[in-house]
Amino acid sequence: IFTWKLLNSTGNFFQTTRGTGRLFTIRETELLPIPFIYPDAELKVVAAGIDIPLPGTTGDPVALNLYRLRKNLFETNHVLASVFDVYSGETKACTIVITPGTVTRERYLLEFLNSYGAYERIEVTGIGSIEHKAADEETYFVYVEARERQSGTDTLKVESGYRSPEELGHLIDMLSSDDIKILGLDGRNIKVIATADNLTSAARATVPESIKLTLRFAESEHHHTDSLLDDDFGSPRIHTEQFTKEFN
């Protein structure tokens, strides 16, 4: 795999599972630096007819930051490029196409460790629904009759959004990852376990397909105490700022 994929300067040498061919697409909302091993020929990127050299040392682990490259092109040449041809010496290695994100009311961004050991992002859309499931209740009567506080897990039901056959392969690679996080949910990045309700697809797909996904939160503890704000100290139901012998 190192000779055919990662060290092949005449082909797609990027550590991405978005496609094994010379052409792969990335949505604007899924942009992350793409890692690769610098080949034995000098690299350059051609976008909107502009040559951008990418100097480096053969064998070094580096990454292509398309977001910054695109921003720099827009600020200096007033061009919002979407097609990037990557050349290794005089040979075109591959073409990267940036596509617009899906227009939807709700979107969730997942970051995962792919099969090449690099982090990538994938966007899932649709109106997500969170289901809270408590653990099986078990009551113990040992010396003192009591009930154990129960914990539970949350699951989020979403749609993958319509995916082409190449994007479907990228989605399957995400489902097999052991490191998946949902980003920005309630201001946190939460580790999840992703499963597909049904991975059946047409043998010869002619139209993009959408798959229903279940994201089970890896955090099973949900007994949180709300944070105390300065305004809360005036409430008679909690402690005051000054300690007294009386419990308020």
C-alpha positions as protocol buffer text, in pm:
chain_id: "A"
residue {
  index: 1
  type: ILE
  ca { x: 0 y: 0 z: 0 }
}
residue {
  index: 2
  type: PHE
  ca { x: 293 y: 237 z: 62 }
}
residue {
  index: 3
  type: THR
  ca { x: 430 y: 184 z: -291 }
}
residue {
  index: 4
  type: TRP
  ca { x: 93 y: 191 z: -468 }
}
residue {
  index: 5
  type: LYS
  ca { x: -79 y: 467 z: -271 }
}
residue {
  index: 6
  type: LEU
  ca { x: 128 y: 677 z: -30 }
}
residue {
  index: 7
  type: LEU
  ca { x: 460 y: 683 z: -221 }
}
residue {
  index: 8
  type: ASN
  ca { x: 320 y: 695 z: -574 }
}
residue {
  index: 9
  type: SER
  ca { x: 403 y: 1046 z: -693 }
}
residue {
  index: 10
  type: THR
  ca { x: 225 y: 989 z: -1026 }
}
residue {
  index: 11
  type: GLY
  ca { x: -112 y: 919 z: -861 }
}
residue {
  index: 12
  type: ASN
  ca { x: -332 y: 1018 z: -568 }
}
residue {
  index: 13
  type: PHE
  ca { x: -81 y: 1000 z: -280 }
}
residue {
  index: 14
  type: PHE
  ca { x: -300 y: 1179 z: -23 }
}
residue {
  index: 15
  type: GLN
  ca { x: -400 y: 997 z: 295 }
}
residue {
  index: 16
  type: THR
  ca { x: -771 y: 1024 z: 228 }
}
residue {
  index: 17
  type: THR
  ca { x: -1042 y: 763 z: 174 }
}
residue {
  index: 18
  type: ARG
  ca { x: -1255 y: 996 z: -42 }
}
residue {
  index: 19
  type: GLY
  ca { x: -1133 y: 815 z: -352 }
}
residue {
  index: 20
  type: THR
  ca { x: -849 y: 599 z: -480 }
}
residue {
  index: 21
  type: GLY
  ca { x: -852 y: 745 z: -831 }
}
residue {
  index: 22
  type: ARG
  ca { x: -701 y: 1065 z: -961 }
}
residue {
  index: 23
  type: LEU
  ca { x: -1014 y: 1268 z: -884 }
}
residue {
  index: 24
  type: PHE
  ca { x: -1186 y: 1315 z: -550 }
}
residue {
  index: 25
  type: THR
  ca { x: -1427 y: 1571 z: -408 }
}
residue {
  index: 26
  type: ILE
  ca { x: -1452 y: 1748 z: -72 }
}
residue {
  index: 27
  type: ARG
  ca { x: -1744 y: 1954 z: 52 }
}
residue {
  index: 28
  type: GLU
  ca { x: -1668 y: 2307 z: 173 }
}
residue {
  index: 29
  type: THR
  ca { x: -1795 y: 2218 z: 519 }
}
residue {
  index: 30
  type: GLU
  ca { x: -1563 y: 1915 z: 543 }
}
residue {
  index: 31
  type: LEU
  ca { x: -1230 y: 2086 z: 471 }
}
residue {
  index: 32
  type: LEU
  ca { x: -934 y: 1976 z: 684 }
}
residue {
  index: 33
  type: PRO
  ca { x: -559 y: 1972 z: 602 }
}
residue {
  index: 34
  type: ILE
  ca { x: -492 y: 1655 z: 397 }
}
residue {
  index: 35
  type: PRO
  ca { x: -178 y: 1470 z: 513 }
}
residue {
  index: 36
  type: PHE
  ca { x: 68 y: 1310 z: 272 }
}
residue {
  index: 37
  type: ILE
  ca { x: 434 y: 1211 z: 244 }
}
residue {
  index: 38
  type: TYR
  ca { x: 627 y: 1456 z: 27 }
}
residue {
  index: 39
  type: PRO
  ca { x: 722 y: 1278 z: -299 }
}
residue {
  index: 40
  type: ASP
  ca { x: 1055 y: 1269 z: -479 }
}
residue {
  index: 41
  type: ALA
  ca { x: 957 y: 1550 z: -718 }
}
residue {
  index: 42
  type: GLU
  ca { x: 866 y: 1911 z: -638 }
}
residue {
  index: 43
  type: LEU
  ca { x: 495 y: 1972 z: -602 }
}
residue {
  index: 44
  type: LYS
  ca { x: 278 y: 2251 z: -735 }
}
residue {
  index: 45
  type: VAL
  ca { x: -95 y: 2323 z: -740 }
}
residue {
  index: 46
  type: VAL
  ca { x: -267 y: 2480 z: -1039 }
}
residue {
  index: 47
  type: ALA
  ca { x: -596 y: 2658 z: -963 }
}
residue {
  index: 48
  type: ALA
  ca { x: -782 y: 2903 z: -1192 }
}
residue {
  index: 49
  type: GLY
  ca { x: -475 y: 2911 z: -1419 }
}
residue {
  index: 50
  type: ILE
  ca { x: -244 y: 3015 z: -1134 }
}
residue {
  index: 51
  type: ASP
  ca { x: 62 y: 2804 z: -1040 }
}
residue {
  index: 52
  type: ILE
  ca { x: 127 y: 2772 z: -666 }
}
residue {
  index: 53
  type: PRO
  ca { x: 455 y: 2595 z: -571 }
}
residue {
  index: 54
  type: LEU
  ca { x: 453 y: 2363 z: -269 }
}
residue {
  index: 55
  type: PRO
  ca { x: 818 y: 2325 z: -163 }
}
residue {
  index: 56
  type: GLY
  ca { x: 922 y: 2043 z: 68 }
}
residue {
  index: 57
  type: THR
  ca { x: 1171 y: 1769 z: 145 }
}
residue {
  index: 58
  type: THR
  ca { x: 1127 y: 1417 z: 9 }
}
residue {
  index: 59
  type: GLY
  ca { x: 996 y: 1178 z: 274 }
}
residue {
  index: 60
  type: ASP
  ca { x: 870 y: 1444 z: 517 }
}
residue {
  index: 61
  type: PRO
  ca { x: 516 y: 1413 z: 654 }
}
residue {
  index: 62
  type: VAL
  ca { x: 328 y: 1727 z: 546 }
}
residue {
  index: 63
  type: ALA
  ca { x: -31 y: 1838 z: 480 }
}
residue {
  index: 64
  type: LEU
  ca { x: -214 y: 2039 z: 214 }
}
residue {
  index: 65
  type: ASN
  ca { x: -435 y: 2306 z: 370 }
}
residue {
  index: 66
  type: LEU
  ca { x: -689 y: 2378 z: 97 }
}
residue {
  index: 67
  type: TYR
  ca { x: -883 y: 2622 z: 316 }
}
residue {
  index: 68
  type: ARG
  ca { x: -583 y: 2857 z: 357 }
}
residue {
  index: 69
  type: LEU
  ca { x: -477 y: 2805 z: -5 }
}
residue {
  index: 70
  type: ARG
  ca { x: -824 y: 2897 z: -127 }
}
residue {
  index: 71
  type: LYS
  ca { x: -840 y: 3199 z: 105 }
}
residue {
  index: 72
  type: ASN
  ca { x: -500 y: 3324 z: -12 }
}
residue {
  index: 73
  type: LEU
  ca { x: -606 y: 3295 z: -378 }
}
residue {
  index: 74
  type: PHE
  ca { x: -921 y: 3494 z: -308 }
}
residue {
  index: 75
  type: GLU
  ca { x: -736 y: 3770 z: -120 }
}
residue {
  index: 76
  type: THR
  ca { x: -454 y: 3807 z: -374 }
}
residue {
  index: 77
  type: ASN
  ca { x: -627 y: 3729 z: -706 }
}
residue {
  index: 78
  type: HIS
  ca { x: -997 y: 3773 z: -621 }
}
residue {
  index: 79
  type: VAL
  ca { x: -1069 y: 3421 z: -742 }
}
residue {
  index: 80
  type: LEU
  ca { x: -1269 y: 3164 z: -543 }
}
residue {
  index: 81
  type: ALA
  ca { x: -1114 y: 2845 z: -679 }
}
residue {
  index: 82
  type: SER
  ca { x: -1294 y: 2511 z: -659 }
}
residue {
  index: 83
  type: VAL
  ca { x: -1073 y: 2288 z: -878 }
}
residue {
  index: 84
  type: PHE
  ca { x: -712 y: 2218 z: -776 }
}
residue {
  index: 85
  type: ASP
  ca { x: -478 y: 2018 z: -1003 }
}
residue {
  index: 86
  type: VAL
  ca { x: -184 y: 1873 z: -808 }
}
residue {
  index: 87
  type: TYR
  ca { x: 137 y: 1821 z: -1010 }
}
residue {
  index: 88
  type: SER
  ca { x: 439 y: 1616 z: -908 }
}
residue {
  index: 89
  type: GLY
  ca { x: 711 y: 1755 z: -1131 }
}
residue {
  index: 90
  type: GLU
  ca { x: 549 y: 1771 z: -1477 }
}
residue {
  index: 91
  type: THR
  ca { x: 306 y: 1485 z: -1404 }
}
residue {
  index: 92
  type: LYS
  ca { x: -49 y: 1554 z: -1290 }
}
residue {
  index: 93
  type: ALA
  ca { x: -94 y: 1341 z: -979 }
}
residue {
  index: 94
  type: CYS
  ca { x: -462 y: 1412 z: -907 }
}
residue {
  index: 95
  type: THR
  ca { x: -741 y: 1667 z: -910 }
}
residue {
  index: 96
  type: ILE
  ca { x: -927 y: 1787 z: -603 }
}
residue {
  index: 97
  type: VAL
  ca { x: -1272 y: 1942 z: -644 }
}
residue {
  index: 98
  type: ILE
  ca { x: -1440 y: 2142 z: -365 }
}
residue {
  index: 99
  type: THR
  ca { x: -1820 y: 2126 z: -378 }
}
residue {
  index: 100
  type: PRO
  ca { x: -2075 y: 2339 z: -188 }
}
residue {
  index: 101
  type: GLY
  ca { x: -2219 y: 2209 z: 137 }
}
residue {
  index: 102
  type: THR
  ca { x: -2574 y: 2077 z: 144 }
}
residue {
  index: 103
  type: VAL
  ca { x: -2845 y: 2335 z: 215 }
}
residue {
  index: 104
  type: THR
  ca { x: -3044 y: 2205 z: 513 }
}
residue {
  index: 105
  type: ARG
  ca { x: -3203 y: 2323 z: 835 }
}
residue {
  index: 106
  type: GLU
  ca { x: -2974 y: 2110 z: 1050 }
}
residue {
  index: 107
  type: ARG
  ca { x: -2626 y: 1975 z: 993 }
}
residue {
  index: 108
  type: TYR
  ca { x: -2386 y: 1779 z: 1212 }
}
residue {
  index: 109
  type: LEU
  ca { x: -2012 y: 1751 z: 1153 }
}
residue {
  index: 110
  type: LEU
  ca { x: -1830 y: 1428 z: 1237 }
}
residue {
  index: 111
  type: GLU
  ca { x: -1451 y: 1400 z: 1264 }
}
residue {
  index: 112
  type: PHE
  ca { x: -1299 y: 1053 z: 1245 }
}
residue {
  index: 113
  type: LEU
  ca { x: -969 y: 869 z: 1208 }
}
residue {
  index: 114
  type: ASN
  ca { x: -962 y: 708 z: 865 }
}
residue {
  index: 115
  type: SER
  ca { x: -796 y: 386 z: 746 }
}
residue {
  index: 116
  type: TYR
  ca { x: -470 y: 570 z: 667 }
}
residue {
  index: 117
  type: GLY
  ca { x: -440 y: 713 z: 1019 }
}
residue {
  index: 118
  type: ALA
  ca { x: -543 y: 1068 z: 924 }
}
residue {
  index: 119
  type: TYR
  ca { x: -837 y: 1271 z: 1053 }
}
residue {
  index: 120
  type: GLU
  ca { x: -1113 y: 1363 z: 812 }
}
residue {
  index: 121
  type: ARG
  ca { x: -1456 y: 1520 z: 842 }
}
residue {
  index: 122
  type: ILE
  ca { x: -1791 y: 1416 z: 709 }
}
residue {
  index: 123
  type: GLU
  ca { x: -2115 y: 1613 z: 720 }
}
residue {
  index: 124
  type: VAL
  ca { x: -2448 y: 1450 z: 803 }
}
residue {
  index: 125
  type: THR
  ca { x: -2773 y: 1637 z: 760 }
}
residue {
  index: 126
  type: GLY
  ca { x: -3140 y: 1617 z: 842 }
}
residue {
  index: 127
  type: ILE
  ca { x: -3342 y: 1684 z: 1155 }
}
residue {
  index: 128
  type: GLY
  ca { x: -3168 y: 1484 z: 1428 }
}
residue {
  index: 129
  type: SER
  ca { x: -3363 y: 1335 z: 1717 }
}
residue {
  index: 130
  type: ILE
  ca { x: -3200 y: 1248 z: 2050 }
}
residue {
  index: 131
  type: GLU
  ca { x: -3328 y: 945 z: 2237 }
}
residue {
  index: 132
  type: HIS
  ca { x: -3236 y: 890 z: 2603 }
}
residue {
  index: 133
  type: LYS
  ca { x: -3225 y: 527 z: 2713 }
}
residue {
  index: 134
  type: ALA
  ca { x: -3177 y: 440 z: 3080 }
}
residue {
  index: 135
  type: ALA
  ca { x: -2977 y: 138 z: 3184 }
}
residue {
  index: 136
  type: ASP
  ca { x: -3164 y: -172 z: 3299 }
}
residue {
  index: 137
  type: GLU
  ca { x: -3290 y: -104 z: 3647 }
}
residue {
  index: 138
  type: GLU
  ca { x: -3168 y: -331 z: 3925 }
}
residue {
  index: 139
  type: THR
  ca { x: -3276 y: -272 z: 4283 }
}
residue {
  index: 140
  type: TYR
  ca { x: -3072 y: -404 z: 4573 }
}
residue {
  index: 141
  type: PHE
  ca { x: -3182 y: -461 z: 4932 }
}
residue {
  index: 142
  type: VAL
  ca { x: -2864 y: -491 z: 5135 }
}
residue {
  index: 143
  type: TYR
  ca { x: -2900 y: -385 z: 5501 }
}
residue {
  index: 144
  type: VAL
  ca { x: -3078 y: -67 z: 5392 }
}
residue {
  index: 145
  type: GLU
  ca { x: -3352 y: -63 z: 5135 }
}
residue {
  index: 146
  type: ALA
  ca { x: -3230 y: 169 z: 4857 }
}
residue {
  index: 147
  type: ARG
  ca { x: -3240 y: 225 z: 4485 }
}
residue {
  index: 148
  type: GLU
  ca { x: -2924 y: 275 z: 4284 }
}
residue {
  index: 149
  type: ARG
  ca { x: -2906 y: 594 z: 4079 }
}
residue {
  index: 150
  type: GLN
  ca { x: -2941 y: 496 z: 3714 }
}
residue {
  index: 151
  type: SER
  ca { x: -2724 y: 615 z: 3429 }
}
residue {
  index: 152
  type: GLY
  ca { x: -2816 y: 612 z: 3063 }
}
residue {
  index: 153
  type: THR
  ca { x: -2701 y: 674 z: 2709 }
}
residue {
  index: 154
  type: ASP
  ca { x: -2816 y: 914 z: 2438 }
}
residue {
  index: 155
  type: THR
  ca { x: -2847 y: 828 z: 2071 }
}
residue {
  index: 156
  type: LEU
  ca { x: -2884 y: 1071 z: 1782 }
}
residue {
  index: 157
  type: LYS
  ca { x: -3071 y: 963 z: 1468 }
}
residue {
  index: 158
  type: VAL
  ca { x: -2956 y: 1144 z: 1151 }
}
residue {
  index: 159
  type: GLU
  ca { x: -2939 y: 1103 z: 774 }
}
residue {
  index: 160
  type: SER
  ca { x: -2611 y: 1076 z: 587 }
}
residue {
  index: 161
  type: GLY
  ca { x: -2749 y: 1300 z: 314 }
}
residue {
  index: 162
  type: TYR
  ca { x: -2738 y: 1192 z: -50 }
}
residue {
  index: 163
  type: ARG
  ca { x: -2401 y: 1040 z: -135 }
}
residue {
  index: 164
  type: SER
  ca { x: -2239 y: 935 z: -461 }
}
residue {
  index: 165
  type: PRO
  ca { x: -2080 y: 585 z: -478 }
}
residue {
  index: 166
  type: GLU
  ca { x: -1737 y: 736 z: -399 }
}
residue {
  index: 167
  type: GLU
  ca { x: -1876 y: 930 z: -102 }
}
residue {
  index: 168
  type: LEU
  ca { x: -2055 y: 614 z: 15 }
}
residue {
  index: 169
  type: GLY
  ca { x: -1719 y: 436 z: 41 }
}
residue {
  index: 170
  type: HIS
  ca { x: -1589 y: 728 z: 248 }
}
residue {
  index: 171
  type: LEU
  ca { x: -1894 y: 698 z: 474 }
}
residue {
  index: 172
  type: ILE
  ca { x: -1836 y: 324 z: 525 }
}
residue {
  index: 173
  type: ASP
  ca { x: -1475 y: 397 z: 623 }
}
residue {
  index: 174
  type: MET
  ca { x: -1610 y: 641 z: 886 }
}
residue {
  index: 175
  type: LEU
  ca { x: -1845 y: 372 z: 1023 }
}
residue {
  index: 176
  type: SER
  ca { x: -1551 y: 134 z: 1072 }
}
residue {
  index: 177
  type: SER
  ca { x: -1341 y: 394 z: 1259 }
}
residue {
  index: 178
  type: ASP
  ca { x: -1273 y: 353 z: 1631 }
}
residue {
  index: 179
  type: ASP
  ca { x: -1230 y: 729 z: 1685 }
}
residue {
  index: 180
  type: ILE
  ca { x: -1535 y: 937 z: 1587 }
}
residue {
  index: 181
  type: LYS
  ca { x: -1643 y: 1268 z: 1739 }
}
residue {
  index: 182
  type: ILE
  ca { x: -1943 y: 1488 z: 1673 }
}
residue {
  index: 183
  type: LEU
  ca { x: -1822 y: 1849 z: 1673 }
}
residue {
  index: 184
  type: GLY
  ca { x: -1986 y: 2151 z: 1831 }
}
residue {
  index: 185
  type: LEU
  ca { x: -2285 y: 1978 z: 1990 }
}
residue {
  index: 186
  type: ASP
  ca { x: -2384 y: 2197 z: 2289 }
}
residue {
  index: 187
  type: GLY
  ca { x: -2041 y: 2358 z: 2260 }
}
residue {
  index: 188
  type: ARG
  ca { x: -1860 y: 2024 z: 2307 }
}
residue {
  index: 189
  type: ASN
  ca { x: -1689 y: 1761 z: 2092 }
}
residue {
  index: 190
  type: ILE
  ca { x: -1846 y: 1432 z: 2197 }
}
residue {
  index: 191
  type: LYS
  ca { x: -1711 y: 1088 z: 2110 }
}
residue {
  index: 192
  type: VAL
  ca { x: -1975 y: 871 z: 1945 }
}
residue {
  index: 193
  type: ILE
  ca { x: -2017 y: 520 z: 1808 }
}
residue {
  index: 194
  type: ALA
  ca { x: -2171 y: 537 z: 1461 }
}
residue {
  index: 195
  type: THR
  ca { x: -2378 y: 259 z: 1306 }
}
residue {
  index: 196
  type: ALA
  ca { x: -2590 y: 241 z: 991 }
}
residue {
  index: 197
  type: ASP
  ca { x: -2948 y: 124 z: 1020 }
}
residue {
  index: 198
  type: ASN
  ca { x: -2927 y: -28 z: 672 }
}
residue {
  index: 199
  type: LEU
  ca { x: -2624 y: -33 z: 441 }
}
residue {
  index: 200
  type: THR
  ca { x: -2807 y: -190 z: 148 }
}
residue {
  index: 201
  type: SER
  ca { x: -2735 y: -4 z: -177 }
}
residue {
  index: 202
  type: ALA
  ca { x: -2779 y: -71 z: -546 }
}
residue {
  index: 203
  type: ALA
  ca { x: -2506 y: -282 z: -706 }
}
residue {
  index: 204
  type: ARG
  ca { x: -2490 y: -33 z: -991 }
}
residue {
  index: 205
  type: ALA
  ca { x: -2599 y: 293 z: -836 }
}
residue {
  index: 206
  type: THR
  ca { x: -2729 y: 549 z: -1084 }
}
residue {
  index: 207
  type: VAL
  ca { x: -2848 y: 809 z: -832 }
}
residue {
  index: 208
  type: PRO
  ca { x: -2701 y: 927 z: -499 }
}
residue {
  index: 209
  type: GLU
  ca { x: -2836 y: 747 z: -192 }
}
residue {
  index: 210
  type: SER
  ca { x: -2895 y: 854 z: 168 }
}
residue {
  index: 211
  type: ILE
  ca { x: -2839 y: 625 z: 467 }
}
residue {
  index: 212
  type: LYS
  ca { x: -2996 y: 649 z: 812 }
}
residue {
  index: 213
  type: LEU
  ca { x: -2731 y: 665 z: 1086 }
}
residue {
  index: 214
  type: THR
  ca { x: -2743 y: 613 z: 1462 }
}
residue {
  index: 215
  type: LEU
  ca { x: -2483 y: 800 z: 1670 }
}
residue {
  index: 216
  type: ARG
  ca { x: -2457 y: 659 z: 2022 }
}
residue {
  index: 217
  type: PHE
  ca { x: -2280 y: 891 z: 2265 }
}
residue {
  index: 218
  type: ALA
  ca { x: -1983 y: 725 z: 2435 }
}
residue {
  index: 219
  type: GLU
  ca { x: -2045 y: 935 z: 2748 }
}
residue {
  index: 220
  type: SER
  ca { x: -2293 y: 736 z: 2955 }
}
residue {
  index: 221
  type: GLU
  ca { x: -2307 y: 960 z: 3264 }
}
residue {
  index: 222
  type: HIS
  ca { x: -2577 y: 1227 z: 3251 }
}
residue {
  index: 223
  type: HIS
  ca { x: -2616 y: 1338 z: 3613 }
}
residue {
  index: 224
  type: HIS
  ca { x: -2475 y: 1689 z: 3570 }
}
residue {
  index: 225
  type: THR
  ca { x: -2510 y: 1982 z: 3810 }
}
residue {
  index: 226
  type: ASP
  ca { x: -2588 y: 2318 z: 3654 }
}
residue {
  index: 227
  type: SER
  ca { x: -2316 y: 2579 z: 3688 }
}
residue {
  index: 228
  type: LEU
  ca { x: -2372 y: 2862 z: 3938 }
}
residue {
  index: 229
  type: LEU
  ca { x: -2373 y: 3216 z: 3806 }
}
residue {
  index: 230
  type: ASP
  ca { x: -2324 y: 3534 z: 4006 }
}
residue {
  index: 231
  type: ASP
  ca { x: -2694 y: 3613 z: 3970 }
}
residue {
  index: 232
  type: ASP
  ca { x: -2785 y: 3283 z: 4133 }
}
residue {
  index: 233
  type: PHE
  ca { x: -2640 y: 3378 z: 4472 }
}
residue {
  index: 234
  type: GLY
  ca { x: -2945 y: 3589 z: 4551 }
}
residue {
  index: 235
  type: SER
  ca { x: -3172 y: 3286 z: 4539 }
}
residue {
  index: 236
  type: PRO
  ca { x: -3282 y: 3155 z: 4880 }
}
residue {
  index: 237
  type: ARG
  ca { x: -3269 y: 2798 z: 4751 }
}
residue {
  index: 238
  type: ILE
  ca { x: -2889 y: 2777 z: 4742 }
}
residue {
  index: 239
  type: HIS
  ca { x: -2592 y: 2891 z: 4951 }
}
residue {
  index: 240
  type: THR
  ca { x: -2521 y: 3259 z: 4988 }
}
residue {
  index: 241
  type: GLU
  ca { x: -2177 y: 3407 z: 4931 }
}
residue {
  index: 242
  type: GLN
  ca { x: -2119 y: 3437 z: 5307 }
}
residue {
  index: 243
  type: PHE
  ca { x: -2091 y: 3117 z: 5507 }
}
residue {
  index: 244
  type: THR
  ca { x: -2334 y: 3087 z: 5799 }
}
residue {
  index: 245
  type: LYS
  ca { x: -2428 y: 2809 z: 6036 }
}
residue {
  index: 246
  type: GLU
  ca { x: -2772 y: 2794 z: 5881 }
}
residue {
  index: 247
  type: PHE
  ca { x: -2822 y: 2596 z: 5565 }
}
residue {
  index: 248
  type: ASN
  ca { x: -3017 y: 2810 z: 5320 }
}
